[in-house]
Amino acid sequence: MPAPDRSVSSGVQGLTTEPTFDPAQGVWLSDGWPVPAPDATFDPDNQWRSASETAAAVGTCLQNKGWDVIVGRVEGGFEARVTPEQQTAYQDATKACHIELGVGTNPGRALDGRLAAEEFAAQERLLECLLNAGASPPALPSYQVYEEDLMMTGAAYNLYDGLPGKERYLESCPDPLDTWGFNG
């Protein structure tokens, strides 16, 4: 039997099919992953979980389905030991967990100037916290560069990217991307 691959779940990206409603499961799906209804809009009062809470819930769901998953070892995620022969079944189980937990069904906030300003301010607070904790974080781009990157590519700059030893700072200086869209 081949050695298991160690992979970290980081979410669903690159969906290729138009969403369709699955009446048996009561959700909209794209490539088998739950997605927001086409006419859904962001609702700040919807049940909300941080990215790390969501990853822990998915990891626990996979454990409950019998998968060899370690929750909490990797910051903001989980680690799964899956052989190449198990990849399809593991992917199906992961999709089932996302559906059971409702992950991905609430639409996110619109990428607009208000969101950019709130998330940039969260990065500024993180910078101050990291400096006070003795870290040497990379430079924060100007607000104009941050906003342009966010609006044009959807890329959110994160001071933790490329920060050596970031794990020692996370407890005292939480990562704003973990609470993306709720940092205002």
Secondary structure, DSSP 8 states (H G I E B T S, - for coil): ----EEEE--------S--EEETTTTEEEETTEEE--TT----TTS----HHHHHHHHHHHHHHTT--EEESSSTTSEEEEE-GGGHHHHHHHHHHHHHHHTTT-S-----SHHHHHHHHHHHHHHHHHHHHTT--------HHHHHHHHHHH-----TTTT-TTGGGTTTTS--GGGGTT---
